[in-house]
Amino acid sequence: MPHEELRKGVSEIVVELLVEEDEVLNRTERDALISDVLDELLGLGPLEPLLQDEDVTDILVNGPKNVFVERFGLLEKVRTEFKDDRHLMRIIQKIVSAVGRRVDESSPFVDARLADGSRVNAIVAPLAVDGSLLSIRKFAKKKIGIKRLVEFGSMPEAMAEVLSAVVKSRRNVLISGGTGSGKTTMLNAMSSFIDERERIVTIEDSAELQLQQEHVARLETRPPNIEGRGEITQRDLVKNALRMRPDRIIVGEVRAGEAFDMLQAMNTGHDGSMTTVHANTARDSLARLEQMVGMSGIDITAKSSRSQIASAINVVVQVGRLSDGRRKVLSLSEITGMEGDVVTMQDIFVFKITGREEDGRVIGDFEATGIRPKFLEHAKAAGINLPAELFRPDMKVS
């Protein structure tokens, strides 16, 4: 049924009920009531206005009476409320059941997604003590490419040009950063440089990547059923992806043993693959990968693990969110090999904080370190010639 026709039908029923209950509302109040009823019927109740607000990037529900949102990188409390925890629980069930998942006492937390691709995490009693918790990372309706990131000041033009060459010359990329730092946005933006003729297989816990190519095979994990069976992990999907004739494999985020299989794929001909990891620095991201390789259950020495990482990963892009809420590419680094037991790495670009304005805005500059990366040879072989000026150490962009 068309939305306007449905709204008209609901309006008539609401007016009848108001007459029966002898309730007098003005036109504004009646329209608001009708909108609330429609949101409950068709949408996610009190959350609908926040989902429609383009400035809101995250919605965080801490029980029925406490709702926070993130706007422009900063958190604020909003007046949105649920009637009680049962009302909130009904909305959570509506979200997770739409993607074939469940949440209850026996399985009290779940990852899911909305119809538009927004990422959802919910955790309920008995684990949530003061009411059910719901976190929504909203799906960007406007696809953010590298050009937009340059316009936002997240990176300079020179770095964008280098990242384009990295992807087109099929270097393997690790994107590292903290929670909410923009890892997925960066992965989406960098993937726009992949050739349309290549076959891409994406692997995620909850599908949210917005790749712009036509030839994309999207895979999503599956949680265990009520009997504890039938789980399909990222590791299972990475192994299966190797049988799907991929040109590139993109793992939304490595968290455990699938890191080993991802490194194996990168080392066995699937050049140009990409993934993300939670870490605070580029160096820490390699330590995290090493830990996750250990979680694979395969008996491998620390040196062998580091050797795998050094040969598989070519470039590490470190992203971060500054204290003023803005997101920046904090460094672009290249892995150059091994020295003894240590993976060697060199920074190509870094963002250096120089101060802070009175309003709290962070002041800083992007700087080239003056090092010419080794991957320039691969870029040249792919027909991409990057000018030497890009890497001049006096290059600064605020």
C-alpha positions as CSV (number, residue, x, y, z in Angstrom):
1,M,0.0,0.0,0.0
2,P,1.4,3.5,-0.9
3,H,2.6,5.4,2.2
4,E,0.1,8.3,1.7
5,E,-2.8,5.9,1.4
6,L,-1.7,4.1,4.5
7,R,-1.3,7.4,6.4
8,K,-4.9,8.4,5.3
9,G,-6.3,5.1,6.7
10,V,-4.4,5.4,10.0
11,S,-5.6,9.0,10.3
12,E,-9.2,8.0,10.0
13,I,-8.8,5.3,12.7
14,V,-6.9,7.7,15.0
15,V,-9.7,10.3,14.7
16,E,-12.3,7.6,15.4
17,L,-10.5,6.5,18.5
18,L,-10.0,10.0,19.8
19,V,-13.7,10.6,19.5
20,E,-14.4,7.4,21.3
21,E,-12.0,8.3,24.1
22,D,-13.3,11.9,24.1
23,E,-9.8,13.2,23.7
24,V,-9.3,16.7,22.1
25,L,-6.1,17.3,20.2
26,N,-5.2,20.2,17.9
27,R,-4.0,19.5,14.4
28,T,-0.3,19.6,15.2
29,E,-0.8,17.1,18.1
30,R,-2.9,14.8,15.9
31,D,-0.4,14.8,13.1
32,A,2.4,14.0,15.6
33,L,0.3,11.1,17.0
34,I,-0.4,9.7,13.5
35,S,3.4,9.9,12.7
36,D,4.2,8.0,15.9
37,V,1.6,5.3,15.1
38,L,3.1,4.9,11.5
39,D,6.6,4.8,12.9
40,E,5.5,1.9,15.3
41,L,3.8,0.1,12.4
42,L,6.3,0.5,9.6
43,G,9.5,1.6,11.2
44,L,11.4,1.5,14.5
45,G,9.1,3.6,16.7
46,P,10.8,6.5,18.5
47,L,14.1,5.8,16.6
48,E,12.6,6.8,13.2
49,P,13.2,10.6,13.5
50,L,16.8,9.9,14.5
51,L,17.3,7.5,11.6
52,Q,16.0,10.2,9.2
53,D,18.3,12.9,10.6
54,E,21.3,13.0,8.3
55,D,23.5,14.7,10.9
56,V,23.2,11.7,13.2
57,T,25.9,9.1,12.7
58,D,25.4,6.9,15.8
59,I,22.3,6.1,17.9
60,L,23.1,4.7,21.4
61,V,20.2,3.5,23.5
62,N,21.0,2.8,27.2
63,G,17.7,1.5,28.4
64,P,14.2,2.9,27.6
65,K,14.8,6.4,29.0
66,N,18.3,7.2,27.9
67,V,19.1,7.8,24.3
68,F,22.3,9.4,23.0
69,V,23.3,10.3,19.4
70,E,26.6,11.3,17.8
71,R,26.5,14.4,15.6
72,F,29.7,15.8,14.0
73,G,31.8,13.4,16.1
74,L,30.4,14.5,19.5
75,L,27.9,12.7,21.7
76,E,24.7,14.4,23.0
77,K,21.6,13.2,24.9
78,V,18.3,13.5,23.1
79,R,14.7,13.6,24.3
80,T,13.7,10.4,22.6
81,E,12.2,7.8,24.9
82,F,10.6,4.3,24.8
83,K,7.5,3.6,27.0
84,D,9.3,0.8,28.9
85,D,11.9,-2.0,28.4
86,R,9.2,-4.2,26.7
87,H,8.7,-1.5,24.1
88,L,12.5,-1.2,23.5
89,M,12.7,-5.0,23.4
90,R,10.0,-5.2,20.7
91,I,11.9,-2.7,18.5
92,I,15.1,-4.8,19.0
93,Q,13.2,-8.0,18.0
94,K,11.8,-6.3,15.0
95,I,15.4,-5.4,13.8
96,V,17.0,-8.8,14.4
97,S,14.2,-10.9,13.1
98,A,14.3,-9.0,9.8
99,V,17.7,-10.5,9.1
100,G,17.0,-13.9,10.5
101,R,18.7,-13.5,13.8
102,R,17.4,-13.7,17.4
103,V,18.1,-12.2,20.8
104,D,16.8,-13.6,24.1
105,E,18.0,-14.8,27.5
106,S,19.8,-17.8,25.9
107,S,21.4,-15.6,23.3
108,P,21.5,-12.2,24.9
109,F,23.6,-10.2,22.4
110,V,23.5,-10.0,18.6
111,D,24.9,-8.2,15.6
112,A,22.5,-7.3,12.8
113,R,21.8,-4.6,10.2
114,L,18.9,-2.4,9.1
115,A,17.4,-2.6,5.6
116,D,19.6,0.4,4.5
117,G,22.8,-1.3,5.7
118,S,23.2,0.4,9.1
119,R,25.1,-1.7,11.6
120,V,23.3,-2.8,14.8
121,N,24.4,-4.3,18.0
122,A,21.9,-5.2,20.8
123,I,22.5,-6.7,24.2
124,V,19.6,-7.6,26.6
125,A,19.0,-9.0,30.1
126,P,20.5,-10.7,31.9
127,L,23.7,-9.2,30.6
128,A,22.3,-5.7,30.3
129,V,21.6,-4.7,33.9
130,D,19.6,-1.4,33.6
131,G,17.6,-2.2,30.5
132,S,18.3,-3.4,27.0
133,L,21.2,-1.7,25.1
134,L,21.0,-0.9,21.4
135,S,23.8,0.7,19.3
136,I,23.2,1.7,15.7
137,R,26.0,2.9,13.4
138,K,24.1,4.6,10.6
139,F,24.6,3.8,6.9
140,A,25.8,6.8,5.0
141,K,23.2,7.6,2.4
142,K,25.7,9.6,0.3
143,K,28.6,7.4,-0.6
144,I,31.9,9.0,0.6
145,G,34.7,8.7,-1.8
146,I,38.3,9.8,-1.6
147,K,37.5,13.2,-3.1
148,R,35.0,13.8,-0.3
149,L,37.5,12.8,2.3
150,V,40.0,15.3,0.9
151,E,37.2,18.0,0.9
152,F,36.5,17.2,4.6
153,G,40.2,17.6,5.4
154,S,40.6,13.9,6.4
155,M,43.6,13.6,4.1
156,P,45.6,15.8,1.7
157,E,45.3,15.5,-2.1
158,A,48.9,14.0,-2.3
159,M,47.9,11.2,0.0
160,A,44.8,10.5,-2.0
161,E,46.8,10.2,-5.1
162,V,49.2,7.8,-3.5
163,L,46.3,5.7,-2.1
164,S,44.8,5.5,-5.6
165,A,48.1,4.1,-6.9
166,V,48.3,1.6,-4.0
167,V,44.9,0.1,-4.9
168,K,45.4,0.2,-8.7
169,S,48.8,-1.5,-8.4
170,R,47.2,-4.3,-6.3
171,R,49.1,-3.7,-3.0
172,N,47.6,-5.5,0.0
173,V,46.2,-2.9,2.5
174,L,45.5,-3.0,6.3
175,I,43.3,-0.2,7.6
176,S,43.8,0.3,11.3
177,G,42.0,2.5,13.8
178,G,39.9,2.7,17.0
179,T,36.1,2.4,17.3
180,G,34.3,5.0,15.3
181,S,37.5,6.3,13.6
182,G,36.3,5.7,10.1
183,K,37.8,2.4,9.1
184,T,34.8,1.2,7.1
185,T,34.5,4.6,5.4
186,M,38.1,4.5,4.4
187,L,37.7,0.9,3.1
188,N,34.7,1.9,1.0
189,A,36.5,5.0,-0.4
190,M,39.7,3.1,-1.3
191,S,37.7,0.3,-2.9
192,S,36.4,2.8,-5.5
193,F,39.8,2.5,-7.3
194,I,39.4,-1.2,-8.0
195,D,38.9,-2.0,-11.7
196,E,35.4,-2.8,-12.7
197,R,36.6,-6.0,-14.5
198,E,37.8,-7.6,-11.3
199,R,35.8,-10.1,-9.2
200,I,35.6,-9.0,-5.5
201,V,34.5,-11.2,-2.7
202,T,33.5,-9.4,0.6
203,I,33.3,-11.1,4.0
204,E,31.6,-9.4,7.0
205,D,29.9,-10.2,10.2
206,S,27.0,-8.0,9.2
207,A,27.1,-6.8,5.6
208,E,27.6,-3.0,5.5
209,L,30.3,-2.3,2.8
210,Q,29.2,0.0,0.0
211,L,31.3,-1.2,-2.9
212,Q,30.6,0.6,-6.1
213,Q,31.6,-2.1,-8.5
214,E,29.2,-4.4,-10.3
215,H,31.0,-7.7,-9.9
216,V,30.9,-8.1,-6.1
217,A,30.0,-11.3,-4.2
218,R,28.9,-10.5,-0.7
219,L,29.2,-13.1,2.1
220,E,27.9,-12.7,5.7
221,T,28.5,-14.9,8.8
222,R,25.8,-16.8,10.5
223,P,25.4,-17.2,14.3
224,P,24.5,-20.6,15.8
225,N,20.9,-21.6,16.0
226,I,18.9,-22.2,19.3
227,E,20.6,-25.6,19.6
228,G,24.0,-24.1,19.2
229,R,24.6,-25.5,15.8
230,G,25.0,-24.1,12.2
231,E,27.4,-21.3,13.0
232,I,29.3,-20.0,10.0
233,T,32.4,-17.9,11.0
234,Q,34.4,-15.4,9.0
235,R,37.2,-18.0,8.9
236,D,34.9,-20.5,7.2
237,L,33.9,-17.8,4.6
238,V,37.5,-16.8,4.0
239,K,38.4,-20.4,3.2
240,N,35.4,-20.7,1.0
241,A,36.1,-17.4,-0.8
242,L,39.4,-18.9,-2.1
243,R,37.2,-21.4,-4.1
244,M,35.2,-18.6,-5.7
245,R,37.9,-17.3,-8.1
246,P,38.3,-13.9,-6.5
247,D,40.6,-11.3,-7.8
248,R,40.5,-9.5,-4.5
249,I,39.2,-10.5,-1.1
250,I,37.9,-7.8,1.3
251,V,37.3,-8.7,4.9
252,G,35.3,-6.1,6.7
253,E,37.2,-6.6,10.0
254,V,39.6,-9.3,11.2
255,R,39.0,-10.2,14.8
256,A,40.3,-13.8,15.4
257,G,41.7,-16.8,13.6
258,E,40.5,-15.6,10.1
259,A,43.5,-13.3,10.2
260,F,45.7,-16.3,9.4
261,D,43.6,-17.4,6.4
262,M,43.5,-13.8,5.2
263,L,47.3,-13.6,5.3
264,Q,47.5,-16.9,3.4
265,A,45.2,-15.5,0.7
266,M,47.3,-12.4,0.4
267,N,50.4,-14.5,0.1
268,T,49.0,-16.8,-2.6
269,G,48.0,-14.6,-5.5
270,H,45.1,-12.5,-4.2
271,D,47.0,-9.3,-4.4
272,G,45.1,-6.1,-3.8
273,S,43.1,-7.5,-0.9
274,M,42.0,-5.3,2.0
275,T,40.9,-5.6,5.6
276,T,40.5,-3.5,8.8
277,V,41.6,-4.1,12.4
278,H,41.1,-2.4,15.7
279,A,44.4,-0.8,16.8
280,N,45.6,2.6,18.0
281,T,48.8,2.8,15.9
282,A,50.1,1.3,12.7
283,R,52.7,-0.7,14.8
284,D,50.0,-1.9,17.2
285,S,48.0,-3.2,14.2
286,L,50.8,-5.6,13.3
287,A,50.9,-6.9,17.0
288,R,47.2,-7.4,16.9
289,L,47.4,-9.4,13.7
290,E,50.1,-11.5,15.3
291,Q,47.8,-12.2,18.3
292,M,45.0,-13.2,16.0
293,V,47.2,-15.6,14.0
294,G,47.8,-17.3,17.3
295,M,44.1,-17.6,17.8
296,S,43.8,-19.7,14.6
297,G,44.9,-22.8,16.6
298,I,47.8,-23.5,14.1
299,D,51.2,-24.2,15.7
300,I,53.3,-21.3,14.3
301,T,56.3,-19.5,15.8
302,A,56.2,-15.8,16.5
303,K,58.9,-15.3,13.9
304,S,57.0,-17.2,11.2
305,S,53.9,-15.3,12.1
306,R,55.7,-12.0,11.6
307,S,57.2,-13.2,8.4
308,Q,53.7,-14.0,7.1
309,I,52.5,-10.5,8.0
310,A,55.6,-8.8,6.5
311,S,55.2,-10.6,3.2
312,A,51.4,-10.3,3.0
313,I,50.7,-6.7,4.1
314,N,52.2,-3.9,2.0
315,V,50.5,-0.7,3.3
316,V,49.0,0.2,6.6
317,V,46.6,3.2,6.7
318,Q,46.1,4.4,10.3
319,V,42.8,6.4,10.8
320,G,41.7,8.1,14.0
321,R,39.1,10.4,15.5
322,L,40.6,13.6,17.1
323,S,39.3,15.0,20.4
324,D,37.2,17.6,18.5
325,G,35.3,14.8,16.7
326,R,37.0,15.1,13.3
327,R,38.4,12.0,11.6
328,K,41.8,12.0,10.0
329,V,44.2,9.7,8.3
330,L,47.0,9.8,11.0
331,S,49.6,8.0,9.0
332,L,50.2,6.1,5.7
333,S,53.0,3.5,6.2
334,E,54.7,0.9,4.2
335,I,55.9,-2.5,5.4
336,T,59.4,-3.0,4.0
337,G,60.3,-6.5,5.3
338,M,62.0,-8.1,8.3
339,E,65.1,-7.3,10.3
340,G,65.8,-10.2,12.6
341,D,62.5,-10.9,14.4
342,V,61.1,-7.4,13.8
343,V,58.8,-6.3,11.0
344,T,60.2,-3.1,9.5
345,M,57.9,-0.2,8.6
346,Q,58.4,3.3,7.2
347,D,56.0,6.2,7.4
348,I,55.2,7.9,4.1
349,F,52.8,10.5,5.4
350,V,51.9,11.5,9.0
351,F,49.5,13.9,10.6
352,K,51.2,16.0,13.3
353,I,49.1,17.9,15.9
354,T,50.6,21.3,16.6
355,G,48.1,22.8,19.0
356,R,44.5,23.6,19.8
357,E,42.2,26.5,19.3
358,E,40.1,28.2,22.0
359,D,37.0,26.3,20.9
360,G,38.8,23.0,21.3
361,R,39.4,22.5,17.6
362,V,42.7,20.5,17.0
363,I,45.3,22.2,14.8
364,G,47.7,20.1,12.8
365,D,49.4,19.4,9.5
366,F,49.8,16.5,7.1
367,E,53.5,16.0,6.4
368,A,55.4,13.9,3.9
369,T,58.4,12.2,5.5
370,G,60.5,12.5,2.4
371,I,60.7,8.7,2.0
372,R,59.9,7.3,-1.5
373,P,57.9,4.1,-1.0
374,K,59.1,0.8,-2.5
375,F,55.6,0.2,-4.0
376,L,56.4,2.9,-6.6
377,E,58.0,0.1,-8.6
378,H,54.7,-1.8,-8.7
379,A,52.8,1.4,-9.5
380,K,55.2,2.0,-12.4
381,A,54.7,-1.5,-13.7
382,A,50.9,-0.9,-13.6
383,G,51.4,2.3,-15.7
384,I,51.1,4.7,-12.8
385,N,53.8,7.4,-12.5
386,L,53.6,9.4,-9.2
387,P,55.6,12.7,-9.3
388,A,58.5,13.0,-6.9
389,E,57.0,16.3,-5.5
390,L,54.3,14.2,-3.7
391,F,56.9,12.9,-1.3
392,R,58.8,16.2,-0.6
393,P,59.3,16.6,3.1
394,D,58.3,20.2,3.1
395,M,54.8,19.3,1.8
396,K,52.2,20.4,4.4
397,V,48.4,20.6,4.2
398,S,46.4,21.8,7.2
